[in-house]
Amino acid sequence: MRYSPLVPFDPEIESYYAQGGEQGRLDQGYFPLERARTQEIVLRHLPPPPAVVLDVGGASGVYALWLAARGYEVHLMDPVPLHVEQAARASAASTHPLASASIGDARALAQADGSADAVLLLGPLYHLIDRDDRLSALREVHRVLRPGGVLFAAAISRFASLVDNLDNVTGAGLPHVLASPAVLGMVRRDLEGGPHRNPTDEAQYFTTAFFHHPDELAAEVREAGLALVEVLPLESVGAFTGAFERVWADESLREALLSLVRTVEREPTLIGVSPHLLAVARSR
Ligand SMILES: C[S@@+](CC[C@H](N)C(=O)[O-])C[C@H]1O[C@@H](n2cnc3c(N)ncnc32)[C@H](O)[C@@H]1O
């Protein structure tokens, strides 16, 4: 494991992730749809292996190890020591290990200028609540990418907490957002575009974060000097799929769902309903 100097990292966010919830997250609820859509969009744009990929905010290595197994040279970095340890352990057990797993922060990458063919930034933008910090992270990506290299930057939609908390029901069978004044207040603040803060002790309401309007994500990517290709919804309307687990377990139903999501992925009036967004951009 290599260590790079850290810029200050929010202790509340660190203690949220220190609970270990990231490992296995993408197998739960409708998260498999987030993973499948991320993977299909990434594969549309990645150059063929071998190429150098940085997974910044790579957590326990789900995407990093998937790409290493496809022949890429993958370097993972994350500010949470538990995540880096989990990724290093999984890498050591893999027949296609990572090239490195290190402590690192998106705002100050240890990599040399122009040294990467692609960067996954799947999570850091959620937690950089100050615009200047998000721009620093995006400019760092621009610096480390070779000209023409590709960035995949995930964001949480401004409307995600409304969508999620209308869908989830409490023990009394009511949507969380309607059953709890604290959750209602949180959702209202999220909709106003302020930083998301969890007023409860419950991890299901996430931790301190910034939720992007799709246009805001596009603007930030451009302001950092990158050439935006597009902003796509990850789950899109698939987040509303009834009986999701049954659908996902059946290959033909799963393919039908993915095909419907693909059909509407460039419909601008639907993008914001997607809990997660993915910006694709190229370095100039
Ligand atoms: C929701 S998780 C996503 C993990 C994984 N990339 C995925 O898509 O499943 C967000 C990740 O971003 C990391 N992160 C938060 N702030 C960061 C920062 N300033 N620089 C780099 N990573 C950061 C967290 O430690 C966490 O691993």
The ligand as an SDF file (V2000), in Angstrom:
LIG
                    3D

 27 29  0  0  0  0  0  0  0  0999 V2000
  -20.5810    5.8340   -2.2160 C   0  0  0  0  0  0  0  0  0  0  0  0
  -18.9000    5.3970   -2.1660 S   0  0  0  0  0  0  0  0  0  0  0  0
  -18.6620    4.7720   -3.8000 C   0  0  0  0  0  0  0  0  0  0  0  0
  -17.6100    3.7350   -3.8800 C   0  0  0  0  0  0  0  0  0  0  0  0
  -17.3630    3.1070   -5.2480 C   0  0  0  0  0  0  0  0  0  0  0  0
  -16.5890    4.0060   -6.1140 N   0  0  0  0  0  0  0  0  0  0  0  0
  -18.6680    2.7600   -5.9200 C   0  0  0  0  0  0  0  0  0  0  0  0
  -19.0350    3.4150   -6.9040 O   0  0  0  0  0  0  0  0  0  0  0  0
  -19.3410    1.8330   -5.4730 O   0  0  0  0  0  0  0  0  0  0  0  0
  -18.0300    6.9460   -2.1970 C   0  0  0  0  0  0  0  0  0  0  0  0
  -16.5260    6.7600   -2.0710 C   0  0  0  0  0  0  0  0  0  0  0  0
  -15.8910    8.0340   -2.2340 O   0  0  0  0  0  0  0  0  0  0  0  0
  -14.8300    8.1040   -1.2920 C   0  0  0  0  0  0  0  0  0  0  0  0
  -14.4930    9.5160   -1.0860 N   0  0  0  0  0  0  0  0  0  0  0  0
  -15.1350   10.4290   -0.3450 C   0  0  0  0  0  0  0  0  0  0  0  0
  -14.5050   11.6140   -0.3880 N   0  0  0  0  0  0  0  0  0  0  0  0
  -13.4340   11.4510   -1.1980 C   0  0  0  0  0  0  0  0  0  0  0  0
  -12.3650   12.2910   -1.6180 C   0  0  0  0  0  0  0  0  0  0  0  0
  -12.2890   13.5600   -1.2180 N   0  0  0  0  0  0  0  0  0  0  0  0
  -11.4320   11.7710   -2.4440 N   0  0  0  0  0  0  0  0  0  0  0  0
  -11.5070   10.4880   -2.8480 C   0  0  0  0  0  0  0  0  0  0  0  0
  -12.4920    9.6380   -2.4580 N   0  0  0  0  0  0  0  0  0  0  0  0
  -13.4220   10.1150   -1.6440 C   0  0  0  0  0  0  0  0  0  0  0  0
  -15.3770    7.4070   -0.0730 C   0  0  0  0  0  0  0  0  0  0  0  0
  -14.3630    7.0160    0.8310 O   0  0  0  0  0  0  0  0  0  0  0  0
  -16.1030    6.2320   -0.7250 C   0  0  0  0  0  0  0  0  0  0  0  0
  -15.2270    5.1360   -0.9070 O   0  0  0  0  0  0  0  0  0  0  0  0
  1  2  1  0
  2  3  1  0
  2 10  1  0
  3  4  1  0
  4  5  1  0
  5  6  1  0
  5  7  1  0
  7  8  2  0
  7  9  1  0
 10 11  1  0
 11 12  1  0
 11 26  1  0
 12 13  1  0
 13 14  1  0
 13 24  1  0
 14 15  1  0
 14 23  1  0
 15 16  2  0
 16 17  1  0
 17 18  1  0
 17 23  2  0
 18 19  1  0
 18 20  2  0
 20 21  1  0
 21 22  2  0
 22 23  1  0
 24 25  1  0
 24 26  1  0
 26 27  1  0
M  CHG  2   2   1   9  -1
M  END
$$$$
